[in-house]
Amino acid sequence: MDIRPADMQLCATILRNLETCILGKQEEIQRLLIAVIAGGHVLLEDVPGTGKTQLVKALAKSIGGQFRRIQCNPDLLPTDITGVSIYHPKQETFIFRPGPVMSNILLADEINRATTKTQSALLEAMEEGHVTVDGDTYELPRPFVLLATQNPIEFEGTYTLPEAQLDRFMMKLSLGYPSESDEQRMVLSNEGIHPSDRIEPMINISDMIHIQDQVLQVHIDEAVGKYLVSLIRGTREHANVMLGASPRAALALARAAKASAYIQQRTFVTPDDVKELAPHVLSHRLLLRTEARMNGLKAEDIIEQVIQSTKVPVRLER
């Protein structure tokens, strides 16, 4: 499959559309789109009221996808996500009623408020693209992207996501507060509706599937691949890390780097693509030693140290 510049430009159109919804967050929006066209899932960890839900809704509208939202809470059951088989007396058979997981963009709001049993209902969908209900397997629509939010400062009534589930998220992102000027623009706006309600589809689902297929064709040079693996192995060998990045993390970083190159209208990955995305792809996958956490170290600090200590490949032109 050939990578066409016209298809690459569609990503720029989507980005401009999303930037009208969330002001002053161009880099964060670009990373979210990188994860989506790479076929990855995203954990949005941020304080309430920063526009996470509105951004996800705007994204679903921009790609013409089917959007579903789950408000997670301790009462939520696994079947509330996957769907349930209901007995039909007239037909004397069970009929499957699909749950919200049967969508293109699924928003799991405050995912850490759901019990671990309910959280685990998403594992099969995230990794394999299907769900199993009463012994029958049902394929999810393509593309399927899970965007989950959680509040990092609220712990009462929450259930920590296990490492196995965190590892299935391609990226962990945070929008953060807007700048003073952007917040003033929001306050002074006289519009009665949220900008996301005016978002129009820029492409359709078939276009998005085509873009995802093209992203896979972006070339990674052997030297860049070796650099990427060196970063992954560097997290495992670091003295302050108890659990480093997995092979799944290496594959996720490679796909994200390809998507980053694609959005920048390149057909090849550079070391900068890998370096810029490494903190967002790897930070939530590292488990630090107790003494490191007591000394105030964070996963982002470890990744920065690994990046600084890893030699970047340089091509010499003759």
PAROZA-912517 format. One record per atom (N, C-alpha, C): z, x, y. Coordinates in pm, whole numbers, padded with zeros to 5 digits, always signed. Example, Ala and Ser with C-alpha at 12.3 -4.5 7.8 and 13.67 -1.06 7.14 Angstrom:
BEGIN
+00780+01319-00569
+00780+01230-00450
+00780+01320-00330
+00708+01285-00225
+00714+01367-00106
+00787+01290+00003
This chain:
BEGIN
+00000+00085-00120
+00000+00000+00000
+00000+00088+00125
-00094+00064+00214
-00102+00141+00337
-00007+00084+00441
+00054+00176+00519
+00143+00136+00627
+00060+00119+00753
+00060-00001+00808
-00025-00031+00923
+00057-00032+01052
+00007+00034+01158
+00079+00036+01287
+00109-00104+01340
+00018-00199+01317
+00039-00335+01367
+00164-00398+01305
+00189-00368+01178
+00309-00420+01112
+00435-00353+01167
+00425-00223+01196
+00539-00152+01255
+00578-00212+01390
+00476-00253+01466
+00503-00308+01599
+00575-00442+01594
+00567-00510+01479
+00640-00637+01465
+00790-00616+01479
+00838-00500+01432
+00981-00470+01442
+01023-00459+01589
+00937-00397+01671
+00968-00386+01814
+00975-00524+01878
+00891-00616+01833
+00893-00753+01885
+01023-00824+01848
+01069-00804+01724
+01194-00865+01681
+01311-00808+01761
+01311-00677+01783
+01420-00614+01859
+01427-00671+02000
+01313-00683+02065
+01314-00738+02202
+01366-00881+02202
+01333-00956+02100
+01380-01094+02090
+01532-01099+02076
+01588-01012+01992
+01732-01011+01969
+01808-00960+02090
+01749-00869+02165
+01817-00812+02282
+01833-00913+02394
+01757-01023+02391
+01777-01130+02489
+01899-01214+02455
+01948-01200+02331
+02062-01280+02284
+02194-01207+02307
+02198-01078+02274
+02319-00996+02289
+02288-00886+02388
+02351-00890+02504
+02319-00797+02611
+02380-00659+02587
+02303-00555+02617
+02354-00419+02620
+02390-00359+02486
+02337-00412+02376
+02371-00361+02242
+02245-00322+02165
+02155-00250+02233
+02027-00215+02172
+02043-00132+02045
+02130-00030+02050
+02146+00057+01934
+02205-00019+01815
+02304-00101+01841
+02367-00178+01733
+02269-00277+01671
+02189-00342+01756
+02090-00438+01707
+01984-00366+01623
+01945-00247+01667
+01845-00171+01592
+01897-00132+01455
+02025-00092+01448
+02083-00055+01318
+02089-00176+01225
+02120-00293+01280
+02123-00414+01199
+01984-00443+01142
+01881-00431+01226
+01745-00458+01179
+01702-00352+01077
+01747-00228+01096
+01717-00123+00998
+01769-00163+00861
+01893-00211+00856
+01952-00252+00728
+01875-00368+00666
+01833-00463+00747
+01764-00582+00696
+01628-00544+00637
+01548-00464+00709
+01415-00430+00657
+01425-00330+00542
+01542-00264+00529
+01565-00177+00414
+01618-00254+00295
+01640-00385+00311
+01689-00468+00202
+01837-00451+00174
+01913-00409+00276
+02056-00385+00257
+02143-00493+00318
+02271-00492+00278
+02370-00586+00331
+02457-00514+00433
+02515-00590+00526
+02588-00531+00638
+02726-00594+00652
+02825-00509+00674
+02961-00553+00706
+02982-00533+00855
+03003-00643+00927
+03027-00638+01072
+03177-00646+01095
+03237-00533+01127
+03381-00527+01148
+03408-00516+01296
+03467-00620+01353
+03489-00621+01497
+03593-00727+01532
+03646-00716+01654
+03742-00815+01703
+03667-00945+01731
+03738-01059+01738
+03672-01188+01761
+03605-01194+01899
+03498-01275+01904
+03436-01306+02033
+03336-01205+02085
+03288-01113+02000
+03192-01013+02048
+03047-01051+02019
+03024-01168+01960
+02888-01217+01939
+02829-01190+01803
+02914-01163+01704
+02863-01131+01570
+02786-01248+01510
+02847-01366+01514
+02784-01484+01454
+02654-01520+01525
+02655-01513+01657
+02535-01546+01734
+02422-01449+01704
+02455-01322+01685
+02353-01222+01653
+02289-01251+01518
+02372-01287+01420
+02320-01316+01286
+02231-01439+01290
+02272-01543+01363
+02190-01663+01376
+02057-01631+01444
+02062-01547+01546
+01939-01509+01617
+01846-01429+01526
+01904-01344+01443
+01823-01266+01349
+01751-01357+01251
+01825-01455+01195
+01764-01547+01099
+01649-01625+01164
+01668-01668+01288
+01562-01741+01358
+01443-01651+01385
+01468-01526+01419
+01360-01434+01455
+01266-01407+01339
+01319-01406+01216
+01235-01377+01100
+01193-01504+01028
+01227-01620+01085
+01188-01747+01025
+01255-01774+00893
+01375-01719+00875
+01444-01730+00747
+01542-01846+00741
+01579-01883+00621
+01679-01989+00600
+01817-01928+00617
+01896-01988+00703
+02028-01936+00738
+02137-02028+00685
+02239-01969+00622
+02357-02043+00577
+02481-01965+00618
+02587-02039+00645
+02713-01977+00690
+02827-02027+00604
+02913-01932+00562
+03034-01965+00486
+03154-01922+00570
+03244-02015+00595
+03370-01979+00661
+03472-01948+00552
+03501-01823+00533
+03588-01783+00422
+03734-01816+00453
+03805-01862+00353
+03948-01888+00362
+04004-01885+00220
+04136-01881+00204
+04194-01871+00070
+04161-01987-00024
+04121-02102+00031
+04088-02218-00052
+03945-02215-00105
+03863-02123-00055
+03723-02116-00094
+03711-02075-00241
+03631-02148-00317
+03611-02120-00459
+03479-02046-00480
+03466-01971-00589
+03338-01904-00617
+03219-02000-00622
+03241-02120-00679
+03131-02217-00687
+03091-02272-00550
+03180-02260-00451
+03144-02300-00315
+03039-02207-00257
+03022-02091-00318
+02923-01993-00274
+02799-01998-00362
+02819-01991-00493
+02706-01980-00585
+02639-02113-00615
+02715-02222-00611
+02665-02352-00653
+02736-02397-00780
+02708-02518-00822
+02781-02575-00937
+02686-02665-01017
+02712-02672-01148
+02636-02763-01235
+02711-02896-01245
+02642-03004-01212
+02703-03138-01211
+02636-03224-01320
+02719-03293-01395
+02666-03378-01504
+02603-03503-01446
+02479-03530-01489
+02406-03650-01447
+02406-03751-01561
+02481-03861-01547
+02497-03956-01659
+02365-04016-01707
+02275-04054-01614
+02151-04118-01655
+02064-04023-01736
+02054-03899-01689
+01969-03802-01759
+02042-03732-01872
+02175-03756-01878
+02258-03696-01982
+02241-03544-01989
+02242-03485-01874
+02227-03339-01866
+02296-03289-01739
+02317-03157-01735
+02376-03096-01617
+02266-03053-01520
+02286-03081-01393
+02191-03043-01289
+02257-02942-01196
+02188-02834-01172
+02243-02729-01086
+02224-02764-00939
+02332-02765-00866
+02329-02786-00721
+02354-02651-00654
+02251-02590-00597
+02266-02455-00541
+02363-02451-00424
+02435-02340-00413
+02528-02319-00303
+02461-02246-00187
+02534-02213-00083
+02476-02148+00035
+02418-02011+00008
+02452-01951-00107
+02397-01819-00139
+02245-01826-00156
+02192-01943-00183
+02047-01960-00198
+01982-01970-00060
+01983-01860+00012
+01927-01855+00147
+01874-01715+00172
+01806-01697+00285
+01755-01564+00321
+01861-01482+00393
+01932-01545+00485
+02039-01478+00560
+02167-01556+00537
+02262-01493+00469
+02391-01557+00441
+02499-01488+00524
+02567-01565+00607
+02678-01512+00686
+02809-01552+00620
+02886-01453+00575
+03020-01476+00521
+03119-01440+00631
+03163-01541+00704
+03249-01517+00820
+03393-01492+00774
+03452-01383+00824
+03589-01342+00787
+03602-01331+00636
+03518-01248+00578
+03511-01236+00432
+03644-01194+00371
+03724-01119+00445
+03851-01073+00389
+03958-01183+00386
+03925-01304+00430
+04017-01417+00414
+03996-01489+00280
+03885-01461+00214
+03862-01520+00082
+03938-01440-00023
+03978-01506-00130
+04051-01437-00237
+03958-01338-00308
+04018-01245-00380
+03938-01143-00450
+03845-01208-00553
+03888-01317-00616
+03803-01385-00714
+03678-01442-00646
+03695-01497-00526
+03581-01553-00454
+03492-01442-00400
+03554-01334-00352
+03475-01220-00305
+03386-01166-00417
+03441-01163-00538
+03365-01108-00650
+03244-01192-00686
+03242-01319-00643
+03125-01403-00669
+03002-01352-00597
+03023-01271-00493
+02911-01218-00417
+02856-01088-00476
+02931-01023-00566
+02892-00891-00615
+02757-00895-00687
+02741-00993-00778
+02616-01003-00853
+02499-01031-00760
+02521-01119-00661
+02415-01153-00567
+02375-01031-00483
+02473-00953-00439
+02445-00839-00353
+02369-00729-00426
+02402-00707-00553
+02345-00595-00625
+02218-00631-00701
+02214-00752-00759
+02106-00783-00852
+02012-00893-00803
+02048-00959-00693
+01957-01060-00639
+01952-01190-00717
+02057-01218-00794
+02065-01347-00863
+02211-01380-00886
+02236-01507-00925
+02371-01551-00957
+02368-01617-01095
+02482-01614-01162
+02495-01676-01294
+02600-01787-01287
+02559-01907-01321
+02648-02024-01319
+02639-02092-01454
+02753-02105-01523
+02760-02170-01654
+02661-02108-01753
+02647-01977-01747
+02562-01906-01842
+02415-01901-01805
+02374-01973-01702
+02234-01971-01658
+02219-01884-01534
+02110-01808-01530
+02085-01716-01418
+01983-01778-01323
+02014-01770-01193
+01928-01827-01090
+01892-01716-00990
+01761-01695-00971
+01715-01592-00879
+01736-01638-00734
+01776-01544-00650
+01792-01572-00508
+01657-01560-00438
+01638-01630-00326
+01512-01615-00253
+01499-01473-00196
+01378-01432-00176
+01353-01301-00116
+01297-01320+00024
+01347-01247+00121
+01460-01152+00111
+01594-01225+00110
+01693-01160+00052
+01831-01208+00060
+01915-01100+00123
+01982-01134+00234
+02067-01039+00304
+02202-01104+00331
+02308-01037+00290
+02444-01083+00320
+02496-01008+00441
+02538-01083+00542
+02599-01025+00661
+02741-01081+00668
+02839-00995+00646
+02979-01039+00639
+03055-00985+00759
+03146-01065+00811
+03229-01021+00923
+03375-01013+00878
+03449-00924+00943
+03594-00921+00924
+03659-00864+01048
+03783-00909+01069
+03862-00867+01185
+03947-00747+01145
+03928-00630+01208
+04001-00509+01165
+04147-00505+01205
+04191-00597+01293
+04329-00589+01341
+04415-00703+01289
+04361-00789+01205
+04437-00903+01154
+04457-00886+01004
+04581-00883+00959
+04610-00855+00819
+04680-00970+00748
+04745-01059+00821
+04817-01170+00758
+04717-01269+00699
+04736-01303+00572
+04647-01399+00506
+04511-01342+00472
+04501-01209+00461
+04373-01147+00427
+04383-01073+00294
+04267-01046+00234
+04258-00976+00107
+04161-00858+00125
+04213-00739+00109
+04132-00619+00131
+04013-00616+00037
+03896-00583+00091
+03777-00571+00007
+03790-00448-00082
+03770-00463-00213
+03779-00348-00303
+03665-00250-00281
+03686-00124-00324
+03585-00020-00303
+03452-00058-00367
+03455-00125-00483
+03331-00162-00550
+03247-00256-00466
+03312-00344-00390
+03236-00436-00305
+03192-00367-00176
+03279-00284-00119
+03240-00210+00001
+03117-00124-00025
+03109-00067-00146
+02998+00021-00179
+02865-00053-00185
+02870-00186-00195
+02746-00264-00200
+02693-00299-00062
+02771-00273+00041
+02721-00291+00178
+02649-00164+00221
+02525-00178+00265
+02449-00061+00308
+02513+00002+00431
+02557-00081+00526
+02614-00030+00650
+02738-00108+00691
+02823-00042+00765
+02931-00110+00837
+02908-00085+00985
+02896-00195+01060
+02864-00186+01203
+02969-00255+01287
+02973-00219+01413
+03063-00282+01509
+02989-00299+01641
+02995-00419+01698
+02928-00442+01827
+03010-00389+01943
+03141-00409+01937
+03226-00365+02048
+03211-00457+02170
+03295-00431+02270
+03291-00510+02392
+03168-00474+02476
+03116-00570+02554
+03002-00538+02642
+03048-00453+02760
+02953-00389+02824
+02985-00313+02945
+03024-00410+03057
+03083-00357+03163
+03128-00443+03273
+03012-00520+03335
+02898-00452+03356
+02784-00518+03418
+02727-00627+03329
+02719-00601+03198
+02668-00702+03106
+02762-00822+03097
+02893-00794+03101
+02989-00905+03096
+02982-00989+03222
+02957-00925+03336
+02939-01001+03460
+02817-01092+03453
+02709-01040+03394
+02587-01121+03379
+02615-01242+03291
+02696-01223+03186
+02731-01334+03099
+02812-01440+03174
+02908-01394+03252
+02997-01487+03324
+02921-01564+03432
+02829-01497+03501
+02758-01559+03612
+02638-01642+03568
+02607-01637+03440
+02494-01716+03391
+02526-01865+03402
+02427-01941+03453
+02446-02085+03471
+02389-02166+03356
+02344-02097+03251
+02282-02167+03140
+02389-02242+03059
+02354-02361+03018
+02448-02443+02942
+02444-02418+02793
+02345-02342+02747
+02333-02314+02604
+02339-02164+02582
+02374-02127+02460
+02380-01985+02427
+02238-01932+02410
+02212-01808+02454
+02076-01752+02441
+02020-01756+02299
+02108-01750+02198
+02058-01753+02060
+01993-01887+02025
+02031-01994+02097
+01972-02125+02071
+01827-02132+02118
+01786-02040+02205
+01649-02040+02256
+01559-01943+02178
+01615-01872+02082
+01539-01773+02006
+01427-01842+01929
+01307-01786+01937
+01193-01838+01864
+01155-01742+01751
+01100-01794+01640
+01058-01705+01531
+00948-01609+01577
+00965-01482+01548
+00865-01381+01580
+00772-01355+01463
+00824-01371+01342
+00746-01352+01220
+00789-01460+01121
+00727-01461+01004
+00773-01551+00899
+00825-01469+00781
+00877-01538+00681
+00939-01469+00567
+00838-01381+00494
+00714-01426+00484
+00611-01344+00417
+00591-01212+00491
+00594-01217+00623
+00582-01093+00702
+00699-01000+00673
+00821-01056+00665
+00939-00973+00640
+00931-00908+00502
+00887-00981+00402
+00872-00924+00268
+00770-00811+00271
+00661-00832+00344
+00558-00729+00357
+00614-00604+00425
+00695-00623+00530
+00756-00510+00600
+00850-00435+00506
+00932-00508+00430
+01024-00443+00336
+00948-00361+00231
+00835-00412+00186
+00754-00339+00089
+00696-00212+00151
+00657-00221+00279
+00599-00104+00346
+00705+00003+00372
+00827-00039+00400
+00935+00057+00425
+00952+00149+00304
+00937+00095+00185
+00952+00175+00064
+00847+00285+00053
+00734+00267+00124
+00626+00365+00117
+00643+00480+00217
+00741+00472+00305
+00766+00581+00401
+00804+00707+00322
+00747+00819+00363
+00761+00944+00287
+00889+01019+00323
+00959+01068+00221
+01072+01160+00240
+01034+01294+00181
+01026+01396+00265
+00994+01530+00219
+01104+01583+00128
+01068+01673+00038
+01165+01728-00056
+01281+01796+00017
+01250+01867+00127
+01355+01936+00203
+01451+01835+00266
+01398+01724+00317
+01483+01620+00378
+01568+01552+00270
+01508+01528+00153
+01584+01471+00043
+01698+01561-00001
+01673+01691-00004
+01777+01787-00040
+01889+01787+00064
+01851+01775+00192
+01950+01768+00300
+02037+01644+00286
+01974+01531+00254
+02048+01405+00237
+02149+01418+00122
+02104+01473+00010
+02194+01488-00105
+02308+01585-00073
+02280+01687+00007
+02385+01782+00046
+02494+01713+00126
+02454+01618+00213
+02554+01542+00289
+02640+01457+00195
+02575+01391+00102
+02647+01306+00007
+02747+01390-00074
+02701+01500-00127
+02788+01585-00210
+02897+01650-00125
+02867+01672+00002
+02968+01730+00091
+03087+01639+00110
+03064+01505+00107
+03177+01412+00119
+03265+01415-00006
+03203+01441-00122
+03280+01445-00247
+03363+01572-00258
+03313+01680-00200
+03379+01809-00214
+03477+01839-00101
+03487+01750-00003
+03576+01774+00111
+03722+01765+00066
+03803+01856+00117
+03943+01866+00074
+04025+01742+00108
+03987+01669+00212
+04065+01553+00255
+04015+01420+00197
+03917+01427+00109
+03858+01306+00054
+03896+01289-00093
+03951+01172-00128
+03986+01142-00266
+03867+01081-00340
+03789+00996-00270
+03672+00934-00329
+03557+00948-00231
+03456+01025-00271
+03341+01048-00184
+03232+00944-00202
+03119+00969-00137
+03006+00876-00143
+02943+00877-00282
+02901+00760-00328
+02846+00743-00462
+02695+00767-00462
+02634+00778-00582
+02488+00782-00588
+02423+00660-00524
+02490+00543-00533
+02439+00425-00464
+02432+00449-00313
+02530+00523-00260
+02529+00556-00118
+02411+00645-00082
+02376+00738-00171
+02260+00826-00147
+02132+00743-00139
+02116+00648-00231
+01998+00562-00229
+01995+00475-00104
+02112+00424-00064
+02120+00340+00056
+02084+00420+00181
+02132+00543+00189
+02102+00627+00305
+01954+00661+00309
+01893+00685+00193
+01750+00714+00189
+01669+00593+00236
+01706+00472+00189
+01633+00352+00231
+01652+00325+00379
+01774+00346+00428
+01800+00325+00571
+01722+00424+00656
+01713+00549+00612
+01637+00651+00685
+01489+00615+00689
+01436+00562+00578
+01297+00517+00575
+01276+00404+00675
+01370+00309+00678
+01358+00196+00771
+01366+00243+00915
+01451+00342+00942
+01463+00396+01078
+01331+00460+01122
+01270+00536+01031
+01140+00596+01063
+01035+00487+01087
+01038+00383+01007
+00941+00274+01019
+00953+00204+01154
+01077+00176+01195
+01097+00109+01324
+01048+00196+01439
+01058+00329+01422
+01010+00421+01525
+00862+00455+01506
+00796+00377+01419
+00652+00384+01396
+00609+00522+01344
+00688+00572+01248
+00654+00695+01177
+00641+00664+01029
+00559+00741+00960
+00540+00722+00816
+00617+00826+00736
+00704+00899+00800
+00782+01003+00732
+00923+01007+00791
+01019+01051+00708
+01159+01060+00749
+01188+01200+00801
+01266+01208+00908
+01310+01336+00963
+01459+01355+00935
+01510+01478+00943
+01655+01498+00926
+01738+01419+01026
+01683+01396+01146
+01757+01319+01248
+01778+01175+01203
+01681+01118+01132
+01699+00982+01079
+01820+00977+00988
+01832+01077+00902
+01944+01084+00807
+02075+01106+00881
+02074+01202+00973
+02196+01242+01044
+02251+01126+01129
+02164+01052+01196
+02209+00945+01285
+02267+00826+01210
+02216+00801+01088
+02261+00684+01014
+02375+00715+00917
+02397+00843+00887
+02500+00881+00789
+02638+00820+00819
+02688+00826+00944
+02821+00768+00969
+02829+00619+00940
+02721+00546+00965
+02723+00401+00947
+02703+00361+00800
+02637+00448+00724
+02612+00419+00583
+02726+00468+00495
+02794+00575+00537
+02891+00640+00449
+03037+00613+00483
+03070+00583+00608
+03211+00580+00649
+03296+00482+00569
+03242+00364+00538
+03322+00263+00467
+03332+00291+00318
+03262+00393+00270
+03263+00425+00128
+03363+00536+00092
+03415+00606+00192
+03505+00718+00167
+03649+00671+00157
+03721+00727+00063
+03864+00701+00049
+03938+00832+00075
+04011+00837+00187
+04077+00961+00227
+04211+00977+00156
+04253+01102+00143
+04384+01131+00085
+04493+01085+00181
+04608+01055+00125
+04719+01001+00204
+04757+01094+00318
+04768+01224+00289
+04808+01318+00394
+04707+01325+00507
+04578+01306+00474
+04474+01308+00577
+04489+01188+00670
+04516+01071+00611
+04535+00951+00692
+04660+00963+00778
+04766+01025+00723
+04890+01042+00801
+04868+01137+00918
+04774+01227+00904
+04741+01320+01013
+04642+01261+01113
+04608+01135+01094
+04521+01067+01190
+04373+01085+01167
+04335+01144+01055
+04193+01163+01027
+04129+01030+00985
+04004+01012+01025
+03927+00894+00986
+03804+00938+00909
+03743+00843+00839
+03624+00874+00761
+03513+00929+00850
+03501+00875+00973
+03398+00923+01065
+03419+01070+01099
+03546+01114+01107
+03574+01255+01135
+03527+01344+01020
+03551+01297+00898
+03509+01374+00780
+03357+01386+00776
+03288+01276+00802
+03141+01278+00798
+03086+01371+00904
+03147+01370+01023
+03103+01461+01129
+03122+01606+01088
+03233+01635+01022
+03256+01772+00974
+03152+01812+00870
+03119+01719+00781
+03019+01748+00677
+02882+01772+00741
+02847+01689+00839
+02719+01706+00908
+02711+01842+00977
+02821+01879+01045
+02822+02007+01117
+02812+02126+01023
+02864+02113+00902
+02866+02226+00809
+02745+02230+00715
+02657+02131+00724
+02539+02125+00638
+02416+02175+00714
+02346+02268+00654
+02228+02327+00718
+02116+02225+00725
+02057+02211+00845
+01947+02117+00865
+01814+02186+00833
+01729+02125+00752
+01601+02188+00721
+01510+02195+00843
+01444+02306+00860
+01353+02327+00973
+01219+02372+00918
+01113+02307+00963
+00979+02345+00921
+00921+02442+01023
+00877+02557+00978
+00816+02657+01065
+00665+02640+01064
+00607+02618+01182
+00463+02605+01193
+00401+02743+01214
+00295+02774+01140
+00227+02903+01152
+00108+02890+01248
